Amino acid sequence: MAEKFDINSLNPAQRQAVQTLNGPVLILAGAGTGKTRTVTCRIANMIAQGANPSGILALTFTNKAAREMRERITALVGEQKSRYIWMGTFHSVFLKILAQEVAHIGYQPNFTIYDTGQSESLIKAIIKEMQLSDEVYKPRDVHSRISLAKNNLVTPAAYEASAPLMEEDKKRRQPQFWQLYKNYCARCKQNNAMDFDDLLLQTNILFRDHPEVLEKYQKRFPYILVDEYQDTNSAQYLIVKKLAGDTE
C-alpha cells in the first residue's frame, strides 16, 4: 500500500523544489541532506498534480540508485503508477531508446552490447590485422582511449579531422590510432554490435541526425529529473539538454 505523500514533512527549501513543477530546478546540497528524497517527492507531487507517469524521465548513475529511487517512489504513489515512469541509469534508459529507434542509424534491432573483454579482444584482432605492435598499441590502452573519445562525442571522422589529436598521437608514437579507432567502429557495426560507450555516442548521433526522433522524445518526456546531476559527462549532459529542448 502506498504511503501518503506529505508535503509538510519537507523543510522549506525542499518544499520549494518539490512544488516547482515547471521549468528548471537545480538542488545544491551536501551529502546526506535529502537530495534524492526531494527528487522522489517532486516526482510524487508531479503525479499528484496530474502528470502522466509515462511522461516522467528519471535518470541516475547506478543500478542501485535506480532501484532505491523506484522503491521510494512506489511507496509514495503505488506500483500501478510508478511502473510507467522511465527510470534508470543513463545507459539503461538510452539502451531502451536505441532498442526502439536503432534502425535510423543503420543497426538491426537485435544488436548486441560488447562488454570490456569482447571489445578488447576485437581491438587485439584488429591490431594484428593492421600489423601493428601490441606493445605500442596495447589493447587495454587503445580501448580506454576509444572510450574517452566516445564520451567526448569524438567520432572516428572527427578524430581524423582534428590536427591536435593527430599530432598528439604522433608524439605518443601511435600515428595509426585513428585508423584503428575507425576500423574498430566499422567492425562493431558490421557485427551489429555496440560497446557500452556507444549507448551515449549513438544516442547523441540518433538525436543529432534525426530531429523527428528527438522531437518524439521531447514530447514524450515533459518532465526530466537527474539525480547527482553534477556527475554528468559531456555526452550525458548533451543528451539531457537536447531532450529538454526549449523547456530547459
Secondary structure as GFF3:
##gff-version 3
##sequence-region A 1 248
A	DSSP	three_ten_helix	7	9	.	.	.	ID=ss1
A	DSSP	alpha_helix	12	19	.	.	.	ID=ss2
A	DSSP	alpha_helix	35	48	.	.	.	ID=ss3
A	DSSP	three_ten_helix	53	55	.	.	.	ID=ss4
A	DSSP	beta_strand	56	60	.	.	.	ID=ss5
A	DSSP	alpha_helix	63	77	.	.	.	ID=ss6
A	DSSP	alpha_helix	79	82	.	.	.	ID=ss7
A	DSSP	beta_strand	86	89	.	.	.	ID=ss8
A	DSSP	alpha_helix	90	101	.	.	.	ID=ss9
A	DSSP	three_ten_helix	102	105	.	.	.	ID=ss10
A	DSSP	beta_strand	112	114	.	.	.	ID=ss11
A	DSSP	alpha_helix	116	129	.	.	.	ID=ss12
A	DSSP	alpha_helix	139	151	.	.	.	ID=ss13
A	DSSP	alpha_helix	156	160	.	.	.	ID=ss14
A	DSSP	alpha_helix	163	171	.	.	.	ID=ss15
A	DSSP	alpha_helix	177	190	.	.	.	ID=ss16
A	DSSP	beta_strand	193	195	.	.	.	ID=ss17
A	DSSP	alpha_helix	198	209	.	.	.	ID=ss18
A	DSSP	alpha_helix	211	220	.	.	.	ID=ss19
A	DSSP	beta_strand	223	226	.	.	.	ID=ss20
A	DSSP	three_ten_helix	229	231	.	.	.	ID=ss21
A	DSSP	alpha_helix	234	244	.	.	.	ID=ss22
A	DSSP	three_ten_helix	245	247	.	.	.	ID=ss23
###
